[in-house]
């Protein structure tokens, strides 16, 4: 079976074992012409080229519920990004959407690694931008793990009026333990 990789990081297997993937023959995959998530999907800034937001113009507030999850159960996470009022920061909504990339610990399952929030219609704003998602702990595994990720956003500071595309890295401590 020949596998072809497309930009979304999904491998498409040709079900009829030909040397061409289904879209090259003008047909859509059918039946078990499987689309399986690739473990090699890079993040939007995998190389780390986007300049870090330091000192941060955007504050992150991270909460996980429950604080300790039972193996095989789901933890809910909320990550809120808020322009720092003390720095007179605001969102630049004329640029791209706010994005969040997540790199789950080994064995922990996450539906989507890349999350995005569309910008409001105003040119600038200061509202919080909140990402919420679920993460499943591995079955039968106890211990502490770290979810790593980063946020990408367009932020401006009022003092100089400069708008910048910035990245902010974060880590979330996760714990799985039997009750």
Protein Blocks (a to p, Z undefined) as FASTA:
>chain_A
ZZdddfkopacddfklpabdfklnopacehjlccdddfkbccfklnomaccddddfbdcd
dddddfbdcehiacdddddddddfklopacdfkbccddddddddehiacfblbdcddddf
bfbdcbdcdddddddddehiacddddddddddddddfklopacddddddddddddddZZ
